[in-house]
């Protein structure tokens, strides 16, 4: 399958990328790993007239830790995060990175590209909303930092202007006693999940939930913070009754559509089940247990 | 193809400097097959699912149907043609032949490259690592059991060499 014709431009600095985007106009797009954009272009669902390839900008490939913050360059690959120290300290990042599609896609796809594409089925938007995340954007007027909540506005729609690029993703390291999990169910490895859920919990007194975030993925036009589900747990004991209330609230917060991956009802039930499991795993991890979790699929 | 401006793409493919002038929308797999006549890399689904088109680019695997050729500029590419050396099959190829890790052979070029990458990272992979390593490669013939046998045999052979 051929994409519609486009002109191709290579940028070697963020300044050059922005300049190219300004010159090439609103129909130009940035390409990073290309793992979401290229399939869309081949199906002609996206028809940019020009591509600005930012892969030569090596400064966007770095991972740094600074002042309690993890800083991921926009071009950091999912596979790099899967094997990173950041993934080892913040398990939700490892869960997400290690389960996206397959080896080939994880070797190419980038964290910045995934967020900038804002595919409602993408994993990073869900997992990173469970943490305090901000997106660093660079444009003609310089740099600005946008909280992830404001960055992703709708399906395939972000706060980025046409002449801005994502340069980094900053994630606040959760406090001691806090841990999370990102779980997803997909029909096979290479496909997007049918539903996903992230939970990040801070525990006190062994089983009391001090702080919590619960996020649903693939069941709405964007990732959904299930705030009523969080309220059902915040300040309360993590017992069966409270977890059940949180799961029910999470199901109610889901807004799925029936499609080839499943009916809306099925996805709502699946999202609830994933939330329940994510809460359990996050709590065990918060107590210091090492638990493997992530994407489930047939043949895993 | 349209009359869009062509650009030169240069890469080291299986150790050899190669180049071709292509339209920017040319996929890496088409660059290899149509422009460099390296038809060992197969187009299976053409949707980034099946993995038949897997090659190694700069030490990372890629589904070559999901990369525009200019993005590989200056890169180091290994395709299935680069596995055998001096007329002798690579240990992975021998193992797949020995263990019947293929029937129709369509998915095989991709599986061989995915296996090469897997064994570089995990010279003695566990079953879970094998499952994860080839999860992006679909085979509709073997049911994967013989692929697993082939990978285990290749791992053992490569340890010896």
Interface residues (C-beta under 8 A of the other chain):
Chain A: X1 X2 X3 X4 X5 X6 X7 X8 X10 X31 X34 X35 X38 X39 X41 X42 X51 X53 X55 X77 X79 X101 X102 X103 X104 X105 X107 X108 X188 X189 X190 X191 X297 X299 X300
Chain B: X1 X2 X4 X5 X7 X23 X24 X25 X46 X47 X48 X49 X50 X51 X54 X60 X61 X62 X63 X66 X67 X68 X70 X71 X73 X114 X117 X118 X131 X132 X133 X135 X136 X137 X144
